[in-house]
Amino acid sequence: MNMSIDAKQTSIVADMSLAPEGHLKIDWVSAHMPVLNRIREQFEKDQPFKGLKVTIALHLEAKTAYLAKVVKAGGAEVTITGSNPLSTQDDVCAALVEDGVTVFAKYNPEPKEYKELMIKALETKPDLIIDDGGDLVTILHSERQDLMSTIRGGAEETTTGIIRLKALEKQGALQFPMVAVNDAYCKHLFDNRYGTGQSVFDGINRTTNLVVAGKTVVVVGYGWCGKGVAMRAKGLGANVIVTEIDAIKAVEAYMDGFAVMSMMDAAKAGDIFVTVTGNRDVIRGEHYEVMKNGAILSNAGHFDIEVNKPELAALSSNIRTVRRNIEEYQLKDGRSIYLLAEGRLVNLAAGDGHPAEIMDMTFALQAVALRHVNEQYEAIGRKVANVPYELDEQVARLKLEALGIGIDSLSDEQKAYLESWTSHE
């Protein structure tokens, strides 16, 4: 192995002896990520990040680790930290250190240490960043502006992060370009829908060991993630209710065959709840008061604020852990409500996240978006930029090639017809 002495001496991880298991995990996902493998070949040849430092904050598990190795193969000095304290896998962290990536991450650190590790990753003074939920950008723009001077730009992974970035941009406060990878077609059509849909129930089923069929699943929010969760819940045999604040999305959910109602009405009917809104307090005190005994709450949004935990605790006489990643809130009236993974991302905190083949496309987008912002940061300016369509399509074409699927192309006559306005005979 090419262990970097600097990475080993500088990194902060839980246990280096766990590295062998981490290598097995990374090797497994890399064998199922053909698009990212093609990108890696390009990067090894072109060295687009030669001499640059890249800091990554993502859910630190095997698929993310492989992205870090791909960026490193492009010539970068890579530092990585976790974007959620419960999704970091210590064996993967140890393996990355052996592969020459500097790691500042541990599973379930105290909140203060978690933030300190993130700041340490930024103190390497990166040229480029990959962010998840806007955490790195927020630290840089608030308490550590002294670390911004070297940064050319970066790429953002999530809906929540894009919301925060656009707020910064609207205020005229964003100091460097960020590419909205989350908004690329190959991200929200596939990752948010098929990735979230499957991995949410991977986490719920692994954690609870209960059947989904016959139960009522309440999906809170019908964006691309909500669409995926609702689709998979239906496929598992659940009765699905969708709650929304957007009238158009509510009509869409209705026409997709789901019951649509207010959160208060849904709270009375639900057996399993999944929040996917990117907002806070979408399940709160008045909802707990009408829920069934044994209701299960889970969140698939970035932050652990969608399910209001303080209000749930205030209604409870006792809180206890009944199974790993399941807390039972015993309400004062005798009912019990179960919260999975402390209200954090259930698919990552209680599972392994999205399938490798899904993250193959998403992380390929991250890689090419990072190259794009490095080459175009001056032209982009201090704003949130979309992934260029040609890069989005490039990833899709690489995916089709990996699947052995061919598609048609327009003839010159067809192109001329579509570009003409004078004759349509």
Backbone torsions as a table, in degrees:
resi	resn	phi	psi	omega
1	MET	NA	146.8	176.8
2	ASN	-89.5	75.0	-179.1
3	MET	-77.2	128.2	175.5
4	SER	-82.4	124.3	179.0
5	ILE	-60.5	-41.1	179.9
6	ASP	-61.9	-45.0	180.0
7	ALA	-60.4	-42.9	-178.2
8	LYS	-67.2	-39.9	-177.2
9	GLN	-75.8	-30.7	-173.6
10	THR	-90.9	-33.0	-171.9
11	SER	-63.3	152.9	172.7
12	ILE	-122.9	105.3	178.8
13	VAL	-132.4	170.4	-174.2
14	ALA	-76.8	-43.4	-170.6
15	ASP	-162.3	107.8	-179.3
16	MET	-67.8	-20.2	-179.7
17	SER	-68.7	-11.6	-179.9
18	LEU	-83.4	-4.1	-173.4
19	ALA	-54.2	-42.2	-178.2
20	PRO	-55.3	-42.3	178.5
21	GLU	-66.6	-36.3	177.5
22	GLY	-63.8	-40.7	177.6
23	HIS	-61.5	-39.6	178.4
24	LEU	-61.2	-42.5	179.3
25	LYS	-63.4	-45.8	-178.7
26	ILE	-65.8	-41.5	178.5
27	ASP	-61.7	-38.3	-179.4
28	TRP	-63.9	-49.6	-177.2
29	VAL	-68.7	-36.1	-178.9
30	SER	-63.8	-28.7	177.2
31	ALA	-72.3	-14.1	-178.9
32	HIS	-116.8	22.3	179.5
33	MET	-127.8	68.0	-174.2
34	PRO	-65.0	-32.3	-179.8
35	VAL	-66.9	-46.8	179.4
36	LEU	-64.4	-31.9	176.1
37	ASN	-64.3	-38.3	177.0
38	ARG	-66.6	-40.9	177.4
39	ILE	-62.2	-40.4	179.3
40	ARG	-60.6	-42.2	177.8
41	GLU	-59.6	-41.7	178.1
42	GLN	-63.8	-43.7	-177.9
43	PHE	-65.4	-41.0	179.5
44	GLU	-61.1	-34.5	179.7
45	LYS	-77.1	-45.9	-171.2
46	ASP	-88.5	-25.3	-177.5
47	GLN	50.5	56.6	-175.5
48	PRO	-67.3	-19.7	-177.4
49	PHE	-112.7	20.9	-176.8
50	LYS	-58.1	126.5	178.6
51	GLY	81.1	3.4	-178.3
52	LEU	-105.7	155.5	174.6
53	LYS	-105.3	135.4	179.3
54	VAL	-125.5	128.0	173.9
55	THR	-110.5	130.1	-176.9
56	ILE	-117.9	133.2	170.3
57	ALA	-123.4	103.8	178.9
58	LEU	-144.6	170.2	174.3
59	HIS	-60.7	116.9	-165.6
60	LEU	-91.2	82.9	174.4
61	GLU	-129.8	-170.2	-165.7
62	ALA	-61.5	-40.4	-176.6
63	LYS	-67.2	-40.4	175.7
64	THR	-63.2	-40.7	179.1
65	ALA	-58.7	-39.3	-179.3
66	TYR	-69.3	-36.4	173.8
67	LEU	-58.1	-44.4	179.2
68	ALA	-59.3	-39.1	179.5
69	LYS	-69.1	-34.1	177.6
70	VAL	-67.1	-43.6	177.9
71	VAL	-63.4	-40.4	177.2
72	LYS	-62.7	-37.5	178.3
73	ALA	-63.3	-21.9	176.5
74	GLY	-83.0	8.4	175.6
75	GLY	100.9	-0.3	-175.9
76	ALA	-82.1	152.9	165.5
77	GLU	-91.9	111.5	-168.3
78	VAL	-105.3	133.2	171.3
79	THR	-121.7	139.4	-177.3
80	ILE	-135.9	146.4	175.5
81	THR	-139.3	165.9	-178.4
82	GLY	-83.6	155.2	177.0
83	SER	-109.3	6.4	176.3
84	ASN	-159.5	128.8	-175.0
85	PRO	-63.8	-25.3	-176.8
86	LEU	-95.5	-6.4	-179.0
87	SER	-99.1	-8.4	178.4
88	THR	-70.9	134.1	178.2
89	GLN	-111.0	117.2	-171.9
90	ASP	-63.7	-33.9	179.2
91	ASP	-68.4	-36.4	177.2
92	VAL	-67.0	-40.1	177.9
93	CYS	-59.3	-45.3	-178.9
94	ALA	-63.6	-41.0	179.2
95	ALA	-63.6	-39.9	179.1
96	LEU	-62.8	-39.9	178.0
97	VAL	-60.0	-43.5	177.7
98	GLU	-63.2	-25.6	179.2
99	ASP	-90.1	8.9	173.5
100	GLY	90.0	13.2	176.5
101	VAL	-98.9	132.0	176.6
102	THR	-78.0	128.8	-174.3
103	VAL	-124.1	130.4	171.7
104	PHE	-122.8	85.7	-176.0
105	ALA	-166.6	145.4	174.6
106	LYS	-143.6	155.8	173.4
107	TYR	-72.1	128.7	172.1
108	ASN	52.6	53.6	173.3
109	PRO	-73.7	165.3	172.9
110	GLU	-63.5	150.9	-176.6
111	PRO	-52.2	-39.1	-179.3
112	LYS	-65.7	-44.7	-179.3
113	GLU	-67.1	-38.6	178.8
114	TYR	-55.7	-46.1	179.4
115	LYS	-69.6	-38.4	178.8
116	GLU	-61.3	-38.5	178.2
117	LEU	-65.4	-38.1	177.7
118	MET	-65.3	-41.1	179.4
119	ILE	-66.2	-39.1	177.4
120	LYS	-59.2	-37.3	178.0
121	ALA	-64.6	-33.7	178.5
122	LEU	-79.2	-25.2	-179.1
123	GLU	-70.8	-6.5	171.3
124	THR	-73.7	-6.0	179.3
125	LYS	56.6	68.3	-177.2
126	PRO	-71.6	157.6	171.0
127	ASP	-87.6	-30.5	-176.8
128	LEU	-137.9	151.2	176.9
129	ILE	-132.3	151.7	165.5
130	ILE	-118.8	121.4	-172.1
131	ASP	-116.4	158.5	179.9
132	ASP	-137.7	106.2	-178.7
133	GLY	87.2	4.0	177.9
134	GLY	76.9	15.2	-175.6
135	ASP	-66.7	-46.6	179.6
136	LEU	-63.0	-45.6	-178.9
137	VAL	-61.3	-40.8	-179.6
138	THR	-64.0	-45.1	178.1
139	ILE	-60.9	-44.6	-178.4
140	LEU	-63.6	-37.3	-176.1
141	HIS	-87.6	-9.3	-178.9
142	SER	-110.4	-78.9	-171.1
143	GLU	-93.4	-16.3	-177.8
144	ARG	-128.3	56.1	177.9
145	GLN	-65.4	-19.1	178.7
146	ASP	-66.4	-14.7	-177.7
147	LEU	-97.8	6.2	-175.2
148	MET	-89.2	-13.3	-167.6
149	SER	-62.8	-28.7	-176.4
150	THR	-90.7	-11.3	-167.9
151	ILE	-79.8	124.5	177.1
152	ARG	-85.2	-35.1	-178.3
153	GLY	163.4	-170.9	-178.3
154	GLY	-168.1	-170.1	-178.7
155	ALA	-133.9	143.8	-177.4
156	GLU	-116.2	138.5	-170.6
157	GLU	-89.5	-35.7	-163.7
158	THR	-119.9	163.5	174.2
159	THR	-59.2	-46.3	179.9
160	THR	-57.6	-44.1	179.7
161	GLY	-63.4	-39.8	179.0
162	ILE	-63.8	-40.1	177.8
163	ILE	-58.4	-45.9	-179.3
164	ARG	-67.1	-40.4	-179.8
165	LEU	-64.7	-42.3	-179.2
166	LYS	-67.6	-31.2	174.3
167	ALA	-64.7	-42.7	176.4
168	LEU	-61.8	-45.5	-179.1
169	GLU	-62.5	-42.8	-178.9
170	LYS	-61.6	-34.1	179.0
171	GLN	-81.2	-3.6	-177.7
172	GLY	72.4	22.1	-174.1
173	ALA	-103.4	-13.1	-177.9
174	LEU	-67.1	127.8	-170.8
175	GLN	-99.3	-5.9	179.2
176	PHE	-157.4	159.2	-177.0
177	PRO	-71.3	142.4	173.6
178	MET	-129.9	130.3	179.5
179	VAL	-90.5	128.1	-176.3
180	ALA	-82.9	76.3	-179.5
181	VAL	-58.9	-35.2	-179.3
182	ASN	-57.1	-30.5	-174.9
183	ASP	-87.6	-3.5	176.7
184	ALA	-67.1	147.3	-179.7
185	TYR	-56.7	-44.7	-177.4
186	CYS	-68.8	-11.5	175.2
187	LYS	-89.7	-62.5	-171.5
188	HIS	-75.0	-27.6	178.6
189	LEU	-71.7	-32.8	-172.6
190	PHE	-113.0	-53.6	179.8
191	ASP	-63.0	-56.0	-175.9
192	ASN	-64.8	-35.7	-176.3
193	ARG	-86.8	-63.7	-175.2
194	TYR	-77.7	-36.6	178.7
195	GLY	-67.3	-54.9	-179.6
196	THR	-63.5	-42.7	-178.7
197	GLY	-55.3	-47.5	-178.7
198	GLN	-75.6	-44.8	-172.3
199	SER	-70.9	-28.1	175.6
200	VAL	-59.7	-45.8	-178.9
201	PHE	-78.6	-23.6	168.4
202	ASP	-57.6	-47.6	-178.5
203	GLY	-67.4	-45.4	-178.9
204	ILE	-64.1	-47.2	-175.9
205	ASN	-68.9	-40.4	178.2
206	ARG	-62.9	-37.9	-173.8
207	THR	-78.7	-43.3	-174.2
208	THR	-91.8	-29.9	-173.9
209	ASN	57.2	36.7	178.7
210	LEU	-116.2	156.6	-179.7
211	VAL	-78.3	146.4	175.4
212	VAL	-94.5	-35.3	-177.7
213	ALA	-55.7	133.5	178.0
214	GLY	88.3	-17.1	179.3
215	LYS	-85.1	163.4	174.8
216	THR	-100.0	117.8	179.2
217	VAL	-103.4	125.6	177.9
218	VAL	-101.8	118.5	178.2
219	VAL	-102.4	116.6	-174.9
220	VAL	-97.0	99.4	-176.6
221	GLY	109.1	130.6	-177.1
222	TYR	-122.4	44.7	167.1
223	GLY	-77.2	-162.5	-177.3
224	TRP	-63.6	-36.8	176.7
225	CYS	-67.4	-44.3	178.9
226	GLY	-61.6	-39.1	176.7
227	LYS	-58.6	-43.9	-179.4
228	GLY	-65.9	-42.3	179.7
229	VAL	-64.0	-44.6	179.9
230	ALA	-62.8	-42.5	-179.5
231	MET	-61.8	-44.8	-178.3
232	ARG	-71.7	-35.7	177.0
233	ALA	-62.2	-43.4	177.5
234	LYS	-61.7	-42.1	-179.9
235	GLY	-64.1	-27.7	178.1
236	LEU	-85.4	0.7	175.4
237	GLY	96.1	12.9	-179.2
238	ALA	-82.8	157.4	164.2
239	ASN	-87.2	127.3	-170.3
240	VAL	-113.1	130.0	171.9
241	ILE	-114.7	137.1	175.9
242	VAL	-115.2	136.2	171.4
243	THR	-114.5	144.6	-175.6
244	GLU	-150.4	160.3	170.1
245	ILE	-111.2	-11.6	-178.5
246	ASP	-98.4	118.9	-174.9
247	ALA	-62.0	-38.0	-178.3
248	ILE	-66.6	-45.0	178.6
249	LYS	-65.6	-33.9	178.1
250	ALA	-64.1	-43.0	177.0
251	VAL	-64.0	-40.8	178.5
252	GLU	-60.0	-45.5	179.1
253	ALA	-61.9	-40.5	178.2
254	TYR	-61.6	-45.5	-178.8
255	MET	-73.4	-18.4	173.4
256	ASP	-81.1	-1.9	173.5
257	GLY	100.7	12.3	-177.9
258	PHE	-104.7	150.3	172.5
259	ALA	-70.8	139.9	179.8
260	VAL	-126.1	130.3	-179.7
261	MET	-158.4	175.7	177.8
262	SER	-70.8	160.4	179.0
263	MET	-62.3	-35.8	-179.6
264	MET	-64.2	-41.7	177.6
265	ASP	-70.1	-40.1	179.8
266	ALA	-65.6	-33.5	-179.0
267	ALA	-59.8	-31.5	-178.7
268	LYS	-75.3	-24.6	-171.7
269	ALA	-102.4	-22.3	-168.6
270	GLY	-75.3	144.0	169.7
271	ASP	-101.2	-38.5	178.8
272	ILE	-129.2	131.5	-180.0
273	PHE	-117.1	135.9	176.3
274	VAL	-129.5	118.8	178.8
275	THR	-95.8	132.4	-179.0
276	VAL	-145.3	58.0	-173.6
277	THR	-112.5	-27.6	-171.5
278	GLY	77.8	9.4	180.0
279	ASN	-118.3	174.0	-176.2
280	ARG	-103.3	154.5	169.8
281	ASP	57.0	37.2	179.4
282	VAL	-78.8	-20.8	166.4
283	ILE	-120.7	124.1	-171.0
284	ARG	-148.1	-168.9	-169.1
285	GLY	-47.7	-53.1	-176.2
286	GLU	-63.9	-25.6	178.3
287	HIS	-74.9	-40.2	178.8
288	TYR	-60.8	-32.3	-175.1
289	GLU	-67.1	-20.4	-177.2
290	VAL	-114.2	2.8	-177.3
291	MET	-73.6	156.4	176.2
292	LYS	-66.4	152.1	167.9
293	ASN	-62.5	128.1	179.4
294	GLY	92.2	4.6	178.5
295	ALA	-59.2	143.0	-178.1
296	ILE	-112.8	126.5	-179.0
297	LEU	-109.9	135.3	175.7
298	SER	-145.8	157.7	-178.0
299	ASN	-127.9	138.9	174.0
300	ALA	-124.3	18.6	172.4
301	GLY	-91.5	167.6	-170.0
302	HIS	-64.8	-44.5	-175.8
303	PHE	-103.0	157.3	-177.9
304	ASP	-88.5	47.2	-178.7
305	ILE	-122.8	0.0	-178.8
306	GLU	-72.4	-38.0	172.1
307	VAL	-96.0	118.0	-176.5
308	ASN	-74.9	101.7	-176.8
309	LYS	-74.4	-40.1	178.7
310	PRO	-59.1	-40.0	179.8
311	GLU	-70.4	-32.8	175.9
312	LEU	-67.6	-42.5	178.7
313	ALA	-63.9	-36.9	-178.8
314	ALA	-65.8	-27.4	179.0
315	LEU	-86.2	-4.8	-171.8
316	SER	-102.4	148.9	174.3
317	SER	-95.7	-19.9	-179.1
318	ASN	-157.7	144.9	176.5
319	ILE	-129.0	128.3	179.7
320	ARG	-145.1	153.3	175.7
321	THR	-87.0	119.8	-176.7
322	VAL	-102.6	-12.7	179.6
323	ARG	-169.2	154.6	-179.7
324	ARG	-53.5	129.3	179.9
325	ASN	67.9	18.5	172.8
326	ILE	-129.3	117.9	174.3
327	GLU	-106.3	130.5	176.1
328	GLU	-96.4	121.4	173.3
329	TYR	-98.5	108.9	179.3
330	GLN	-87.5	108.2	-176.2
331	LEU	-73.6	157.3	-175.6
332	LYS	-65.3	-21.0	178.9
333	ASP	-91.6	6.3	175.2
334	GLY	102.0	-15.9	178.4
335	ARG	-75.4	158.7	173.7
336	SER	-121.4	137.0	174.0
337	ILE	-123.1	134.9	-175.4
338	TYR	-107.5	131.1	178.5
339	LEU	-112.1	127.4	-178.3
340	LEU	-94.0	137.5	171.8
341	ALA	54.1	36.0	177.4
342	GLU	58.9	21.1	-178.7
343	GLY	79.2	7.2	176.0
344	ARG	-86.3	178.8	-177.6
345	LEU	-53.3	109.1	-173.0
346	VAL	-67.5	-30.4	-177.3
347	ASN	-73.8	-22.0	179.0
348	LEU	-108.4	-40.6	-179.8
349	ALA	-70.6	-27.3	-179.6
350	ALA	-120.8	15.3	179.7
351	GLY	-157.2	-164.2	-178.9
352	ASP	-103.8	12.3	179.1
353	GLY	78.5	-164.4	-175.6
354	HIS	-64.3	153.4	176.3
355	PRO	-58.6	151.2	-176.7
356	ALA	-58.2	-41.1	-177.0
357	GLU	-65.5	-29.2	176.9
358	ILE	-73.8	-49.5	-178.9
359	MET	-67.4	-19.4	173.9
360	ASP	-55.5	-46.5	179.9
361	MET	-71.6	-43.9	-178.4
362	THR	-63.1	-45.8	-177.8
363	PHE	-75.6	-25.0	169.8
364	ALA	-63.8	-41.2	175.1
365	LEU	-61.3	-42.9	178.2
366	GLN	-58.3	-45.3	-177.1
367	ALA	-63.6	-47.6	-178.5
368	VAL	-72.5	-30.5	177.0
369	ALA	-67.8	-37.8	178.3
370	LEU	-64.7	-41.4	176.2
371	ARG	-63.0	-42.1	-179.5
372	HIS	-61.2	-47.6	-177.1
373	VAL	-69.0	-31.5	176.9
374	ASN	-65.9	-36.2	-178.2
375	GLU	-83.8	-22.4	-172.0
376	GLN	-124.2	15.7	-171.8
377	TYR	-61.4	-34.8	179.7
378	GLU	-69.8	-39.7	180.0
379	ALA	-69.9	-36.2	-178.9
380	ILE	-68.3	-44.5	-178.3
381	GLY	80.0	-172.1	-174.3
382	ARG	-84.3	75.3	-178.7
383	LYS	-153.1	170.2	174.5
384	VAL	-89.1	118.6	-175.0
385	ALA	-111.2	148.4	175.7
386	ASN	-79.7	155.3	170.8
387	VAL	-67.8	125.5	178.2
388	PRO	-55.4	140.8	-175.0
389	TYR	-59.1	-34.5	-178.0
390	GLU	-65.3	-31.3	176.3
391	LEU	-73.6	-40.1	176.3
392	ASP	-58.4	-47.7	-178.9
393	GLU	-68.3	-34.0	177.9
394	GLN	-58.4	-43.9	179.1
395	VAL	-64.1	-42.3	178.9
396	ALA	-63.2	-40.4	179.8
397	ARG	-66.7	-38.8	176.4
398	LEU	-63.7	-36.5	177.1
399	LYS	-64.2	-45.4	179.0
400	LEU	-61.7	-41.6	177.1
401	GLU	-59.6	-42.8	180.0
402	ALA	-63.6	-31.2	179.6
403	LEU	-85.4	-7.2	-177.4
404	GLY	72.6	29.2	-177.4
405	ILE	-106.7	130.8	174.4
406	GLY	-107.3	147.8	177.4
407	ILE	-127.9	168.4	-177.5
408	ASP	-81.5	165.4	172.4
409	SER	-133.9	157.7	-178.5
410	LEU	-72.7	142.9	171.2
411	SER	-78.9	166.3	177.8
412	ASP	-60.2	-37.1	179.4
413	GLU	-66.2	-40.5	178.9
414	GLN	-66.1	-40.1	177.2
415	LYS	-62.1	-44.6	179.7
416	ALA	-62.2	-39.1	179.1
417	TYR	-62.4	-45.0	-178.0
418	LEU	-69.3	-25.4	-177.6
419	GLU	-92.8	-4.3	-177.1
420	SER	-97.2	147.9	175.2
421	TRP	-119.0	-4.9	-173.5
422	THR	-91.1	-29.4	-175.1
423	SER	-140.3	122.6	178.7
424	HIS	-130.9	51.4	178.4
425	GLU	-98.0	NA	NA
